[in-house]
Amino acid sequence: MSQHFDAVVIGTGQGGSPLAVRLAQSGRRTAVIERHLFGGPA
């Protein structure tokens, strides 16, 4: 089964998470791709 998105955010570092939230709040179907832990390096 394939899925379709309006936006894809690669990485959830300093700007990735807020960007993904804003895109989703504006009604865009948004996917987030992260290699390891959500939120960038700890």
N, CA, C and O of each residue as an XYZ file, in Angstrom:
168
protein
N       0.841     -1.172      0.000
C       0.000      0.000      0.000
C       0.889      1.239      0.000
O       1.758      1.376      0.861
N       0.687      2.119     -0.930
C       1.471      3.349     -0.974
C       0.727      4.472     -0.256
O      -0.500      4.465     -0.156
N       1.498      5.432      0.239
C       0.934      6.587      0.912
C       1.423      7.840      0.209
O       2.524      7.860     -0.341
N       0.615      8.876      0.225
C       0.958     10.128     -0.434
C       0.987     11.240      0.590
O       0.106     11.329      1.445
N       2.014     12.103      0.506
C       2.186     13.208      1.435
C       2.362     14.502      0.654
O       2.858     14.502     -0.473
N       1.951     15.600      1.268
C       2.166     16.921      0.686
C       3.556     17.435      0.999
O       4.129     18.196      0.219
N       4.107     17.025      2.137
C       5.427     17.493      2.567
C       6.147     16.373      3.298
O       5.525     15.559      3.980
N       7.471     16.339      3.146
C       8.313     15.395      3.869
C       9.411     16.203      4.544
O      10.127     16.958      3.886
N       9.546     16.045      5.869
C      10.587     16.722      6.630
C      11.633     15.681      6.981
O      11.328     14.657      7.593
N      12.884     15.957      6.582
C      13.975     15.028      6.857
C      14.773     15.577      8.027
O      15.421     16.618      7.922
N      14.715     14.864      9.139
C      15.433     15.269     10.341
C      14.564     16.104     11.270
O      13.782     16.945     10.827
N      14.717     15.855     12.567
C      13.919     16.581     13.552
C      14.815     17.395     14.465
O      14.550     17.508     15.662
N      15.855     17.950     13.918
C      16.753     18.790     14.702
C      16.083     20.100     15.082
O      14.866     20.151     15.261
N      16.856     21.134     15.202
C      16.386     22.423     15.680
C      15.188     22.964     14.908
O      14.267     23.508     15.517
N      15.178     22.828     13.597
C      14.086     23.377     12.795
C      13.096     22.355     12.275
O      11.988     22.715     11.880
N      13.474     21.094     12.269
C      12.631     20.066     11.672
C      11.305     19.861     12.369
O      10.259     19.812     11.721
N      11.341     19.739     13.687
C      10.106     19.497     14.440
C       9.117     20.651     14.320
O       7.950     20.415     14.009
N       9.547     21.904     14.558
C       8.599     23.014     14.407
C       8.055     23.128     12.975
O       6.889     23.465     12.775
N       8.900     22.847     11.996
C       8.452     22.900     10.609
C       7.379     21.854     10.350
O       6.363     22.149      9.722
N       7.595     20.639     10.827
C       6.615     19.572     10.632
C       5.280     19.925     11.285
O       4.219     19.676     10.712
N       5.334     20.499     12.473
C       4.105     20.901     13.167
C       3.374     21.970     12.381
O       2.159     21.880     12.203
N       4.089     22.980     11.906
C       3.453     24.069     11.146
C       2.833     23.556      9.846
O       1.733     23.967      9.475
N       3.532     22.669      9.166
C       2.993     22.099      7.929
C       1.709     21.322      8.215
O       0.719     21.466      7.497
N       1.727     20.507      9.255
C       0.546     19.712      9.602
C      -0.608     20.607     10.035
O      -1.755     20.350      9.667
N      -0.330     21.648     10.805
C      -1.374     22.559     11.252
C      -2.002     23.324     10.091
O      -3.160     23.733     10.165
N      -1.234     23.514      9.021
C      -1.767     24.229      7.868
C      -2.571     23.314      6.947
O      -3.041     23.740      5.892
N      -2.728     22.039      7.361
C      -3.561     21.124      6.596
C      -2.815     20.235      5.627
O      -3.432     19.459      4.898
N      -1.485     20.336      5.607
C      -0.709     19.475      4.713
C      -0.473     18.120      5.370
O      -0.181     18.033      6.562
N      -0.604     17.082      4.582
C      -0.311     15.726      5.068
C       1.214     15.622      5.101
O       1.863     15.687      4.058
N       1.786     15.461      6.299
C       3.220     15.605      6.504
C       3.839     14.320      7.055
O       3.310     13.708      7.983
N       4.959     13.927      6.469
C       5.734     12.790      6.959
C       7.047     13.306      7.526
O       7.616     14.268      7.011
N       7.526     12.666      8.586
C       8.810     13.015      9.187
C       9.713     11.796      9.120
O       9.316     10.694      9.497
N      10.936     12.002      8.635
C      11.927     10.933      8.548
C      13.066     11.286      9.498
O      13.658     12.361      9.404
N      13.360     10.375     10.404
C      14.439     10.590     11.371
C      15.254      9.314     11.478
O      14.699      8.217     11.530
N      16.559      9.459     11.510
C      17.453      8.308     11.552
C      17.427      7.601     12.906
O      17.438      6.372     12.967
N      17.394      8.373     13.982
C      17.511      7.738     15.290
C      16.433      8.273     16.235
O      15.275      7.870     16.121
N      16.770      9.144     17.139
C      15.830      9.662     18.110
C      15.196     10.958     17.625
O      15.853     11.786     16.993
N      13.945     11.119     17.919
C      13.218     12.323     17.548
C      13.784     13.509     18.327
O      13.966     13.407     19.540
N      14.069     14.639     17.657
C      14.510     15.841     18.343
C      15.960     16.196     18.147
O      16.430     17.174     18.728
N      16.676     15.451     17.361
C      18.072     15.777     17.106
C      19.003     15.224     18.168
O      18.576     14.459     19.033
N      20.299     15.611     18.109
C      21.276     15.055     19.046
C      21.000     15.511     20.473
O      20.553     16.635     20.705
N      21.267     14.639     21.404
C      21.044     14.977     22.816
C      22.360     15.255     23.506
O      22.379     15.557     24.699
